[in-house]
Amino acid sequence: MTAPWEGQLGYVTTVAVRYADHVVGEEGSATEAAGERKATGCWADTRQRSVTLEVDIEPTTVQGVSGPVVGTRAWTPETQDWQGDVRRAKGGVLGSQDVDVCR
């Protein structure tokens, strides 16, 4: 995901479907997301034909390629079922330079 306000990040923002130590169905606010340090973007999937997930986003200052820039924090306010491991997400910001490999 790329937002029009983002500076040169060196990665693409990934939606965090789960922050560490949260359980499926748990609600999380913007303030809580901003304090998180580990997350996963690996959603566990569904057997439904279609699904709609709410995603909250907000601009935030992050370390970019050449210093601080505006980036994006993106998360599902309701913790989703996930797969795979959590990884570093400073300030609740999750990003990828390549594909996310989920088990």
Residue, then its C-alpha position, 0 to 999 in steps of 0.5 A: m500500500t502506498a499513501p500519497w503523503e509518504g516520503q521515500l521509505g525504502y519499503v511498502t507499508t503492510v497492513a498489520v492484522r495482528y500485533a504481538d500478544h493480542v488475540v483474535g477479535e480483540e479491539g485496538s485503538a490508534t494509540e495502542a497501535a502506535g505503541e506496538r513493536k511487533a506485528t504480522g501481516c499474514w492473514a489466516d484466510t477464509r472459506q467465505r466467497s468474499v470478506t470485508l476487513e476494516v483497516d485503519i490508517e494514519p500518517t506517522t513519522v518514520q525513518g526513511v531512506s535519508g532520515p525522518v519522513v512521513g510514512t503510514r501506520a495501517w492495521t485492522p482495528e479488530t485482531q484477525d486470525w493470523q498465520g506465521d510469526v510476528r516481526r519488527a513493527k516499530g511504532g506499529v508500522l509494518g513494512s516489506q521490501d519484498v513479498d511477505v512469506c506466510r506459512 
